């Protein structure tokens, strides 16, 4: 790529002919467009406020600050959280967004009340997605584009890619990205009035605030959090006669939330102008450098050609670049900080400073593919019947010294990123996989927390300190699970990885069983004490060892062996949190989890009432109890639980690192999901920089060193760790999405049962049970004669009228409501990485002669041994079984009753 100096001057690029702004007009855009003035190029966007005016406006309460969240399905809708926790503030249109990108910290000004949005009470939502601006020729921009509904968004063993176990998995639920808050609200189809009657007028000025959603416009970008990098495609401009055509190409990003951008033809491949069709499926990285007030489009430069769209490596590199993940090689300066004489051995002087645990039975339990082993466990029975339990964490801070080049790069990366096919490490491989990794039968430096505990898990004593260990075996979760499930089994050496000759298999197995029993008590007590766990389905893949392509996928099973490790990691994290906060009340790096967002929680409570679910939302503990006691244990109960878990995750806020010295109110330190006053991250320093800081704090608290960081510096690092953790989580999700889309393309169509999660007036959302993915199914993509949306009571319901397969047959009705079980087919759309979920046609049954006419009976089931007809069960033989007295509004499939 030629990145020469013949760059585009943004000031030379005005508005292209044919349209005033580069987006489908919305009401907000139309209101905000400036009128054209004679002899002067009109501005499309408002100039940003001056910094001093912003500061003054924030102090007076006239302006509001927050992170911008753009709806990925409808790029013209954006939001910032309301400071008071009520309904989010809506930013209507590209013009009102004023060139801010997703994730940016923006300053907004509320619009007059007459421009606020009236919240409809009928739950209607025109779920047609707007045509994206990048799909519209630039000479058509400014015209009103009709909205179209989209159909969706070797011989050796194959590699099994397991979900990377995270020791804070108990925090599930709060780290979810809030992309589409309005969809969440609309999805639930909630009424906003006290009764069924909604607002009586469409004039916002005449309505109380409960019927309104405040709208605002962006007046300043405080911090550009978005990387300004995007993946996409290049094409020639539409107007071949314009001067611009000779100098520029148009870059169209894959992410519709990013603007299109002019790029210099000198950045493009040499034959692009003569053979543009050769590049129609080629992915490029564009970095946006400017976006002027008077231009529809940003300006940028092509940084790199990635390769063909839909291929694993180009797509992966694009994802990493967009989210600012540094996947470059470590610099020579950083590598110079590592031990240069290898093999490295622990010096006698260092050994003398540490508690020597090398003869103890200590082992690791990790995913079978893990190479960065940063935590080990031990459990020794004491003469008095109690146990000495230890959590031993790799002493990364011994190697990563403050203010070194290595420390700097680790602090910038802040976290390792786990993709389906590889890891982007926070630290060089020599540290991650060798010097710090607690590999079996090798002396390793550790930081340990050790407790004296009763068999019931009651803690009698606690000790922190630097140690040296020699792990006796590297167990996988499968190995540990086998020991737990077969406590009396005698394992042969062939069934386990190599074991240190200093320890027997029986000794290791007994330690695992003791840890399991203690963990069960700890876990039970945690939930008695009011903890919440929201387990969401996690997809894992089997990859072909040679091609790297996905061969299969499965839902990762979270089992007792995972729970065992999790309990002791949580225990260690909480113990360290208390220790560092006691020692450094102003400088402790902790992790807090705020309570759920008030408005979304209220909406969810109302929804649960509507569908007859008795859920206690008063605390994390009661919510956990309700979720686990509402349903039974059959297959479909588990499916309904998954749907509810997803819903409960929506109001949850993100857990955040913070420095204790910047929050005056100690009650704000609490971790909502864990329901504990103090929590931190200590147990994964190989892959999280926050843990390295915590190790330094712990060392200082034990008199090992003095603390150099001020609270302001700790908070800055905490903020950065939060940003990188969020980006890392999103990248991991996108990596899984990429591999699943390729799996559908290569191995599809795929059939699965699915459960309805949300009902809209022209579409519904399902959780595909076999794969744990969520998809939207659009009515207009199905062979229907028609469909009807209504509320039965206050419960949203779609009735689909299927076209008969034969002319002589009648239309088959199918009722869709929350928790309806359906069968879907996942099929590739023929566009790279796009696949749709299509609803399978219900079987057409001919009911025998029973009381009443055929018209009185609605078919409500697929492939079952009996069919439910409005309260009657009919067996396939045609005999009428015992009648079921069902409320007319309850349209559950017979699978639920006859599983």
Secondary structure, DSSP 8 states (H G I E B T S, - for coil): ----S----GGG----TT-SSSS---HHHHHH----BTTB---SS-----HHHHHHHHHHTSEEEEE-EE-SSSTTEEEE--TTSSS-EEEESHHHHTT--TT-EEEEEE--GGGSEE--SS----------GGGS-GGGTTS-------S----S--EEE-----TTGGGTTSS-----HHHHHHHTT---SSSS---S-S-GGGS-GGGEE-BEEEEEEEE--S-SEEEEEEEE-S-TTSHHHHHEEEEEESSTTS--EEEEGGGS-TTTTT-GGGGTTEEEEEEEEE--TT-SSEEEEEEEEEEETT-HHHHHHHHHHHTT---S---HHHHTTS--SSS----HHHHHTSEE-TTS-EEEEE-TT-----EEEEEEE-TTS-EEEEEEEE-GGGTS-TTSHHHHHHHHH-B-EE-SS-EE-SS-HIIIIIISS--TTSEEEEEEEEEEE-TT--EEEEEEEEEEEE---EEEHHHHHHHHHTTT----GGGSS---TTS-HHHHHHHHHHHHHHHHHHHHHHHHTT--------EEEEE-TTT--EEEEEE----HHHHHHHHHHHHHHHHHHHHHHHH-TTT-EEEEE----HHHHHHHHHHHHHTT-----SSHHHHHHHHHHSS-SSHHHHHHHHHHHHHHHHT---EEEEEGGG---GGGG-BTTTTBS-----S-TTTBHHHHHHHHHHHHHTTSS-----HHHHHHHHHHHHHHHHHHHHHHHHHHHHHHHHHHHHH--EEEEEEEEEE-SSEEEEEETTTTEEEEEEGGGS-EEEEEEEEETTEEEEEEEE--SSTTS--EEEEEETT-EEEEEEEE-SSTT-EEEEE---------S-SS-GGG-----SS-SEEEETTEEEETTS-B-------TT----HHHHH-
